[in-house]
Amino acid sequence: MGNETFPEESKVTLSIQQLEQIVRKVIREELMQFIAQEQSILELGKDSPLYEDMTDILDRKQSGQLKFYTHEEVWDE
């Protein structure tokens, strides 16, 4: 541990917008992989409390009490 040598680190300068784009891309890719692997977790039985919550959210959306963002708004595309 004492005399280890490490390659010199490269430094990159990014703007906040560039960093945001990279983070959004990574999150989007990770979410797509997760969804592809874990589709069964999205199936809710009608007796599930989560099913009731999702139904409540849908009802409030349809009555105009909630605002949902579009894909373009969320990912700035």
C-alpha positions in Angstrom: 0.0 0.0 0.0 2.8 2.4 0.7 4.5 3.0 -2.7 1.7 2.4 -5.2 1.7 4.4 -8.4 -1.5 5.4 -10.1 -1.8 6.6 -13.7 -2.3 10.3 -13.9 -5.9 11.3 -13.8 -7.5 13.1 -16.7 -9.5 16.2 -16.0 -12.5 17.1 -18.0 -14.4 20.4 -17.8 -18.1 20.3 -18.4 -20.8 22.9 -18.3 -23.8 22.3 -16.0 -25.9 21.6 -19.1 -23.5 19.0 -20.4 -23.4 17.3 -17.1 -27.2 17.3 -16.9 -27.4 15.7 -20.3 -24.9 13.0 -19.3 -26.7 12.3 -16.0 -30.1 12.1 -17.8 -28.7 9.7 -20.4 -27.3 7.4 -17.7 -30.5 7.5 -15.7 -32.6 6.8 -18.8 -30.4 3.8 -19.7 -30.5 2.4 -16.2 -34.2 2.8 -16.0 -34.7 1.0 -19.3 -32.5 -1.9 -18.2 -34.3 -2.1 -14.9 -37.8 -2.1 -16.5 -36.7 -4.7 -19.0 -35.5 -7.0 -16.2 -38.2 -6.3 -13.6 -41.5 -6.1 -15.6 -43.3 -8.3 -13.1 -43.0 -5.7 -10.4 -45.3 -3.4 -12.4 -48.2 -5.9 -12.1 -50.5 -5.0 -9.2 -53.4 -7.0 -7.9 -56.6 -5.1 -7.3 -56.4 -6.0 -3.6 -53.0 -4.3 -3.3 -52.8 -0.9 -1.5 -50.5 0.3 -4.3 -53.3 -0.5 -6.8 -55.7 1.6 -4.8 -53.1 4.5 -4.7 -52.5 4.2 -8.5 -56.3 4.3 -9.1 -56.6 7.4 -6.9 -53.7 9.1 -8.8 -55.5 8.3 -12.1 -58.8 9.6 -10.8 -57.1 12.9 -9.7 -55.3 13.2 -13.0 -58.5 12.8 -15.0 -60.3 15.4 -12.8 -57.5 17.9 -13.4 -56.1 17.9 -9.9 -52.7 16.7 -10.9 -50.2 17.8 -13.6 -48.0 15.2 -15.2 -44.9 16.1 -17.2 -44.3 14.9 -20.7 -41.2 12.8 -21.7 -39.8 15.9 -23.5 -40.3 18.1 -20.4 -38.6 15.6 -18.1 -35.7 14.7 -20.3 -35.4 18.2 -22.0 -35.7 16.7 -25.5 
